Amino acid sequence: MVKAIRVHELGGPQVLKWEDVEIGEPEEGEVRVKNKAIGVNFIDVYFRKGLYYKADTMPLYFCKGLYYKADTMPFSPGMEACGVGTAVGPGVTDRRVGDLVAYVGTPMGSYAEEQILPENKVVPVPPSIDPIVAASVLLKGMTAQVKPGHMVLVHAAAGGVGSLLCQWANALGATVIGTLSTKEKTAQAKDDGLHEEDFVARVTEITSDNGVDVVYDSVGKDTFQGSLACLKTRGYMVSFGQTSGAIDPVPLSALAAKSLFLTRPACSTRDKLVEVAGEVFANVESGILRVRVNHKYPLSHAAQAHADLKNRKTSGSAVLIP
C-alpha cells in the first residue's frame, strides 16, 4: 500500500483526501516510479472541480489537446512528477530500476507516493537537474515554446508558465508584453524580462496597431476576447487554462476576420515528447530558464496548495513532496 490523494466527489479543495491505495506491480511496457516531487498545475484544479462535465457520463476533460475521462470514482489528480524507477514490467527496454525520470500529461494520478506509468510516457532527467525542479518545470516548460523575434503577449506573467515564457522569449530576443493579477507580482515579472504595460490599448500602441504574433492565455474567460483583438493577421492564440472561468463558445467568424490560429499545446508523439523535454532541461542547465519553486507542500497538504492557487497566493511553481 502507498499513500495518495483521492477525489471521491467533485468540488473544492476539501474533496482532496489522503488515503491508502494499492497500485500493484508494473505490467507489459510499464514502470513503477517512487515520486520524489509532484508538480501542481491549474489543470489539477479543473479535474477536481469537474470542468468540461458531460452529464450522461463521468466527467469528460480536455487537457493539452486530448479528450479523456475519469471512468470511475475515486481518482487521483496530478499530471506531472519526477521520481525514481523501482520496478519495470516485461518488455521495458529504455528504463531501468534506479533511473531518475519525469512524466507529464496522461495518465492522470501523480498525487501519490508511487505510481505505475507507461514506459513511453516517462523521460530521463539529467543528473544535474534537481527532482523538485524537474517536477515543477516540465509541463510548464513544454507549454512555453517561443520563436526568436516574435512579439508575444503573456497573461499571468508571474505564474509558473508565464515566468518561464517571459524568460525564454527574452533570451531569444522576443519582445514580451505581460499582464499580472496583482501589483505584488510586478517585480518578479520585470526580473524575467517583462516590461509592465496595460492590456489591449497598450498592445495596440506598442505594436503600432499591427498586433502580436502569439498570445499565451491561461486566464480564459476574462481575457480571451481581448487576446484575440491583440493578434496580428494570421497570429496564434495559445489557450492553455481558464483561471477566470470557462471560455464562451468561439464562432469561426471571430477567427476568420484576421485568419487567426487557435490551439492548445500538446506533444503528439513519443519522439516529440523526448525532444521537447530535452530542450526544456537543456535550457534549465544552461541558465536560460530560472525555475522559481516558490511553494512546497507535503503531499498530504494538497488541499492547502489548491486553496492557495484559488486565492492567487502563489507565484512561480508549486510542488508537493511525498
C-alpha positions in Angstrom: 0.0 0.0 0.0 1.1 3.6 -0.7 -0.4 6.9 0.3 -2.2 9.1 -2.3 -4.6 12.0 -2.7 -8.0 10.7 -3.8 -11.1 12.5 -5.1 -14.4 10.8 -4.3 -16.7 13.7 -5.3 -16.1 16.9 -7.4 -15.8 20.1 -5.5 -13.5 22.5 -3.7 -10.1 21.7 -2.2 -11.7 19.9 0.7 -12.6 16.9 -1.6 -8.8 16.0 -1.8 -8.5 13.1 0.7 -5.2 11.5 2.0 -5.7 7.7 1.7 -4.1 4.3 1.4 -4.2 2.8 -2.2 -2.9 -0.4 -3.7 -1.1 0.1 -7.0 0.3 -3.4 -7.7 3.2 -4.2 -10.0 4.0 -2.9 -13.5 2.7 -5.0 -16.4 3.9 -5.2 -20.0 5.5 -1.9 -21.1 5.1 -0.2 -17.7 7.4 1.2 -15.0 6.8 1.7 -11.3 8.0 5.1 -10.0 8.5 6.4 -6.5 7.8 10.1 -6.7 10.3 12.5 -5.2 8.4 15.7 -6.2 5.0 16.3 -7.8 4.1 19.4 -9.9 0.9 21.4 -9.0 -0.9 22.9 -12.0 -4.2 24.5 -12.7 -5.3 21.5 -14.8 -5.3 19.6 -11.5 -7.9 22.1 -10.2 -10.0 21.7 -13.3 -10.1 17.9 -12.7 -11.0 18.3 -9.1 -13.8 20.7 -9.8 -15.2 18.7 -12.8 -14.9 21.3 -15.5 -15.9 20.1 -19.0 -18.5 17.9 -17.3 -20.6 15.7 -19.5 -23.9 15.0 -17.8 -24.5 11.5 -19.0 -21.1 10.1 -18.1 -18.4 10.6 -15.6 -16.5 13.9 -16.1 -15.0 14.4 -19.5 -12.0 16.6 -19.7 -10.0 18.4 -22.4 -6.3 18.6 -21.5 -3.4 19.5 -23.7 -5.3 18.7 -26.9 -6.8 15.3 -25.7 -10.2 14.4 -24.5 -10.4 11.7 -21.8 -12.4 11.0 -18.8 -12.2 9.6 -15.3 -14.0 6.3 -15.7 -14.5 5.7 -12.0 -14.5 7.4 -8.7 -12.4 7.9 -6.7 -9.4 9.1 -8.8 -6.0 10.7 -8.0 -5.4 14.0 -9.8 -2.0 15.2 -11.0 -0.3 15.5 -14.4 3.4 15.9 -13.6 6.0 14.3 -11.3 9.6 13.3 -11.0 10.8 10.1 -9.3 13.0 7.0 -9.3 12.1 3.8 -11.0 11.5 1.0 -8.5 10.3 -1.8 -10.9 9.9 -2.4 -14.6 7.5 -4.7 -16.4 8.1 -7.2 -19.2 9.2 -5.6 -22.5 10.6 -2.4 -21.0 13.9 -1.7 -22.7 14.7 2.0 -22.2 14.2 2.3 -18.4 15.9 0.5 -15.5 15.4 0.4 -11.8 17.1 3.4 -10.2 16.6 5.7 -13.2 15.5 9.3 -12.4 12.6 10.0 -14.7 9.8 12.5 -15.1 6.4 12.4 -16.8 3.8 14.8 -17.9 0.2 14.5 -19.2 -1.7 11.3 -19.2 -2.3 9.1 -17.3 -3.5 11.2 -14.5 -2.5 10.3 -11.0 0.7 11.9 -9.9 -0.6 12.9 -6.5 0.7 9.7 -5.0 3.8 8.4 -3.3 4.2 5.9 -6.1 2.6 5.3 -9.4 2.7 3.0 -12.4 3.3 4.6 -15.8 3.6 3.5 -19.4 7.3 3.4 -20.4 6.6 5.7 -23.4 5.2 8.5 -21.1 8.4 8.9 -19.0 11.5 10.8 -20.0 15.0 10.7 -18.5 16.1 13.5 -16.2 19.7 14.7 -16.3 21.6 14.1 -13.1 22.3 17.9 -12.8 18.5 18.6 -12.5 17.1 18.5 -9.0 13.9 16.4 -8.9 12.0 19.3 -7.4 12.9 21.5 -10.4 12.1 18.7 -12.8 8.7 18.2 -11.3 7.9 21.9 -11.4 9.2 22.7 -14.9 8.3 20.0 -17.4 4.6 20.7 -18.0 5.0 24.4 -17.8 8.2 24.5 -19.9 6.7 22.3 -22.6 3.9 24.8 -22.9 6.3 27.7 -23.1 7.5 27.3 -26.7 8.6 30.6 -28.3 10.3 31.5 -31.6 13.1 34.1 -32.0 11.9 37.6 -33.0 8.3 37.1 -32.0 6.2 39.8 -30.4 4.5 37.9 -27.6 1.7 38.7 -25.1 1.8 36.6 -21.9 -1.1 36.6 -19.5 -0.4 35.7 -15.8 3.2 36.6 -16.4 4.4 35.9 -12.9 2.8 32.4 -12.8 4.6 29.1 -13.4 4.2 29.1 -17.2 4.2 32.8 -17.5 7.5 33.2 -15.7 9.2 30.6 -18.0 7.6 32.1 -21.1 9.0 35.5 -20.3 12.5 34.2 -19.6 12.6 32.0 -22.7 11.2 34.7 -25.0 13.5 37.3 -23.6 16.5 35.1 -24.1 15.5 34.5 -27.7 15.2 38.2 -28.4 11.4 38.4 -28.5 9.5 41.4 -27.3 7.4 40.4 -24.3 4.3 42.1 -23.0 2.6 40.7 -20.0 -0.4 41.0 -17.7 -0.3 40.5 -13.9 -3.0 39.7 -11.4 -1.6 41.7 -8.6 0.9 44.6 -8.2 3.0 42.4 -5.8 4.0 40.2 -8.7 5.4 43.0 -10.8 9.0 42.8 -9.5 9.3 39.1 -10.4 7.9 39.6 -13.9 10.3 42.5 -14.6 13.2 40.3 -13.5 12.1 37.8 -16.1 12.4 40.4 -18.8 8.9 41.8 -18.8 8.1 45.5 -19.1 4.9 46.5 -17.3 2.3 47.6 -19.8 -1.5 47.7 -20.0 -3.6 45.3 -22.0 -5.4 45.8 -25.4 -4.9 49.5 -25.8 -1.2 49.4 -24.9 -0.6 46.4 -27.1 -2.1 48.3 -30.0 0.1 51.2 -29.2 3.3 49.2 -28.7 2.8 47.3 -32.0 1.7 50.3 -34.0 -1.7 48.7 -34.5 0.0 45.6 -36.1 -0.7 43.2 -33.2 1.4 40.5 -31.6 2.5 37.2 -33.2 1.4 35.0 -30.3 -0.8 35.3 -27.2 -0.3 32.8 -24.4 -3.6 32.8 -22.4 -4.0 30.8 -19.2 -6.7 33.1 -17.8 -9.6 32.2 -20.1 -13.0 34.0 -19.9 -11.8 37.4 -18.8 -9.0 37.9 -21.3 -10.0 35.7 -24.3 -11.7 38.3 -26.5 -9.1 40.9 -25.7 -6.4 38.4 -26.6 -7.9 37.8 -30.0 -8.0 41.6 -30.5 -4.3 41.8 -29.8 -3.2 39.4 -32.5 -1.8 40.4 -35.9 -3.2 38.8 -39.1 -2.5 35.0 -39.0 -1.4 35.2 -35.4 -1.5 32.3 -32.9 -3.8 32.2 -29.9 -2.5 29.6 -27.4 -5.2 28.8 -24.8 -4.0 26.6 -22.0 -6.1 27.5 -19.0 -9.2 29.2 -17.6 -8.5 30.5 -14.2 -11.2 33.2 -14.6 -13.8 30.7 -15.9 -14.7 28.7 -19.0 -14.3 30.4 -22.3 -17.6 31.1 -24.1 -18.1 29.3 -27.4 -16.0 30.8 -30.2 -17.7 31.4 -33.6 -15.5 30.8 -36.6 -16.1 34.4 -37.7 -14.1 35.6 -34.7 -11.1 33.9 -36.1 -11.8 34.5 -39.8 -11.5 38.3 -39.7 -7.7 38.1 -39.3 -7.3 34.4 -40.3 -6.2 33.5 -36.8 -5.0 30.2 -35.4 -6.4 28.9 -32.1 -4.6 26.0 -30.5 -3.9 24.2 -27.2 -0.4 22.8 -26.7 0.3 19.1 -27.0 3.1 16.6 -27.8 1.6 14.2 -30.3 4.4 11.6 -30.4 6.9 9.9 -28.2 9.8 11.4 -30.2 8.3 14.9 -29.8 7.9 14.4 -26.1 11.5 13.4 -25.6 12.7 16.2 -27.9 10.8 19.0 -26.1 11.5 17.7 -22.6 15.2 17.6 -23.5 15.1 21.2 -24.7 13.4 22.3 -21.5 16.0 20.5 -19.3 18.8 21.9 -21.5 17.6 25.4 -21.0 17.4 24.9 -17.2 21.0 23.5 -17.2 22.3 26.5 -19.3 20.6 29.0 -17.1 18.3 30.3 -19.7 15.4 29.2 -17.5 15.4 30.0 -13.8 12.8 27.8 -12.2 11.2 29.5 -9.2 9.8 26.9 -6.9 8.3 29.4 -4.5 5.9 27.0 -2.7 6.5 23.5 -1.3 3.8 21.5 0.4 3.7 18.0 1.9 1.7 15.7 -0.4 -0.8 15.2 2.4 -1.4 19.0 2.3 -2.5 19.1 -1.4 -5.8 20.8 -0.4 -3.8 23.7 1.0 -1.9 24.0 -2.2 -5.1 24.1 -4.2 -6.6 26.7 -1.8 -3.6 28.9 -2.3 -3.9 28.6 -6.1 -7.6 29.6 -5.9 -6.8 32.6 -3.7 -3.9 33.7 -6.0 -1.4 33.4 -3.2 1.2 31.6 -5.4 3.7 32.8 -7.9 6.2 30.7 -9.9 5.9 27.0 -9.3 4.4 24.9 -6.5 5.3 21.3 -5.7 4.1 18.5 -3.5 6.7 16.5 -1.6 5.7 12.9 -0.7 
